[in-house]
Structure formats: structure tokens, C-alpha cells
Amino acid sequence: MRIDGRTSDERRKMNIFTDINKNAHGSVKISTGDTEVLCTAMLEKGVPPFLEGSGNGWLTAEYAMLPACTPMRKKRDTGKPDGRSVEIQRLIGRSLRGVCDFTGMGEYTIYIDCDVLNADGGTRTAAISGAFVALAICIDKALKNGSLSKSPIQKHVAAISAGIVENELLLDLCYVEDSAAQADMNLVASGDGIAEVQITGEKRTVSQQEFNGLMALCQKGVDEIIAIQKATLLTKEITI
């Protein structure tokens, strides 16, 4: 029995609340269990130097954990972010760019910011799933106000974790499970393809059968999260 009573293939309860930040062009607070992440998206004129004169757009992401998101206060990333934050923000950026086509969008950059309010495992996967919704809202506003003439978004993307704890395959690990995991996986995927797989044998290797089982668990979770994303966006009359 898991500590919160879930079955092995059951996600934590997820909620996505929109329009959290009045200044952002798109904003959501996503919660999955006790993990909460604020995700914002803002569209600004200009692109990195390598895209200047191309007529194409770009997307970049930043990720941070707020000081009180963990039981022991976490120091702010002042100056140079720590290696974990850099890794995660690059993952978020890759995940969102992978479902976008910025060709002919105009020379705009979409800035994604993900700030962890409460951390209880799965902050990077929650950030990706929430950031996509914030991005979709941002783009919808830009289309409606005439800033953009076409949407770069091609499909949904979401992410979730799974792991092996006491030789049992579990979906969507909370912190206690994650810290005890023999191996863990993060899957980023759309409805019809995989964007990225991260798997680590923390305490032992993973068999091919276990790998296949973790993938199946994660794909089930991703499909369910995409359904939640679609339902959330539908309340704002946005479809992808």
C-alpha cells in the first residue's frame, strides 16, 4: 500500500488553475498532490542573435524553487543558478519547443517561467505540464490581439514520473517514494510521440521488462494529463 493509498498505476490528483498572474500573458498554478508550481508565459519582441533576420520565433524557459517550497529553507538562486535548476529549465524549454514550429511566427520570444511553490516530488514534470497550458493561453491572447498571425503550437505535451520502489513499479512518485526509489523515470510525451525519456538506476539496474512497464505507466499518466490540459483550455475556448 502506498503512503497516500493510491494504486500502483494511479496518478496524484491534479488541478490546473488559470489566470493566476495578472501581468503574464498566460499563467497557471498546477498542483499534483502536494507539489505546486506557478507557470507563466510572456511574449516579447526580439529573438536571440542566431535568429535575427530570420522571421522566426523562439521559446526559452527558466525554473526556480522558492525558498519555502521545502521543509528546510532553500537558498535562492542568486547570480548563477545551481546545476539542477539549469538542467530542468533546459528540459522545459526543449519539451515545449519540441511541439512548436516557430517558422514565420515573427521575431518574438516566448519566455516561460516556472517557480515551485511547494515541492513534494515531480516538480519538473508538473512544470512542463503546467507550462504548456500557460503557453497555449499566451499564444491565444497574441492571436486575438494581432501580435501573432499564426500559432506555433502543433500538439500537446505533458510529463510524469514513475519509479521502482521495493521492486514495485509505481506511477507519479511523491517525495517519500522518490527518495526511496531503486530507479526512477521521467517521460515527456505528446499524444503521438515521445519527446524525452530520463531514467536513472539509483540503487540498481533496470531490466528491459521493468523499463517497458515504467514506460507504459508513464504513457498512461501522460495521456490522462493531456486530457486535463484539454479540458482546462476548453473552459477558455482554446483548442489545439
Buried (B, 14 or more C-beta within 10 A) or exposed (E): EBEEEBEEBBBBEBEBBBEBBEEBBBBBBBBBBEBBBBBBBBBEEEBEEEBEEEEBBBBBBBBBBBEEBBEEEBEEBEEEBEEEBBEBBEBBBBBBBBBBBBEEBBBBBBBBBBBBBBBBBBBBBBBBBBBBBBBBBBBBBBBEEEBBEBBBBEBBBBBBBBBBBEEEBBBBBBBBBBEEBBBBBBBBBBBEEBBBBBBEEEEEEBEEEBBEBBBBBBBBBBEBBBEBBBEBBEEBEBEB
